[in-house]
Amino acid sequence: MIAIRDPALFQIIQLSLRVSGVALLFSTLIGIPLGAMLGLTRFAGRRLVVALLYTGMGFPPVVVGLFVYLMLSRSGPLGRLNWAAVPALFTPAAMVVAQCIISFPLVAGFTMAAVMGLDPQLRQQVQALGATRWQTTAAILMEARVGVVVSVIAGFGSITSEVGAVMMVGGNIEHKTRVLTTAIVLETRKGNFLAMAIGIVLLAISFVTNVAMLYLQGRTFEE
C-alpha cells in the first residue's frame, strides 16, 4: 500500500503532518520565548509558573482532550461565544489546539532547562559588550541551540504519537479528522492490514525525526 501510494493512506499522512506541523509551529513560537524568559529572569511568582509548566509536561493527553472538548463544546465557555475564530469540535483546528496544549509545556520546559544549564557568566559577558536585552536573549538561545532543538523534537514526538486527545476532539472522521494514530486504532479493531502500513509510516516519521535531531546535534558540536 505504501509502494502504490494508496490514496487513503497518503491522505491520512498528509493530514497528520499538517495538524502536527501547525501545532508544533505555535508551540515553538510561544514555548521558546517563554522558556528563555523563565531561564533568564527572576520575578514574583516564577516558582509557581515553573511548577505549572512542569505539571503541564506530564499532562495525560486524555485530560487535555477532555479540557479542549469541554471548552469548545456548544455548552462550553468558548462555544457559547459563537465567535468565528473559535475552532469547532471534530475539525482539524480543534486537534491543533489539543496538540498545542500537549507540546507547548515540553518545548518551554526543555528550553528553560537548556538556558539554565549555561554558564551564568555568559549573560554578563554579552551584556558587558553592550548587547540589548533581545540581543542577549538571542545570543544565549544560540549558545543553547542543542537543547532548544531537542525541545522542539520532544514536542513533535509527543503529538505525533498521541491518540487520546485527537480522538476526543477530532472524532476520527474519515477524510476529515483521521490521523495516523487514530487510524491505527480503528483499523486494528477492524482487523484491517492497513494498520500495519500506517504503523510503518509512523515509525518512519519517528526515525527520520530522531536522525534529524542527531544530525543537528552533530553539526552543532562540529561548529
Buried (B, 14 or more C-beta within 10 A) or exposed (E): BBEEEBEBBEBBBEBBBBBBBBBBEBBBEBBBBBBBBBBBEEEEEEEEBBEEBEEBBEBEBBEBBBBBBEBBBEEBEBBEEEEEEBBEBBBBBBBBBBBBBBBBBBBBBBBBBBBBEBEEEBBEEBBEEEBEEEEBBBBBBEBBBBBBBBBBBBBBBBBBBBBBBBBBBBBBEEEEBBBBBBBBBBBBEEEEEBBBBBBEBBEEBBEEBEEEBEEBBEEEEEE
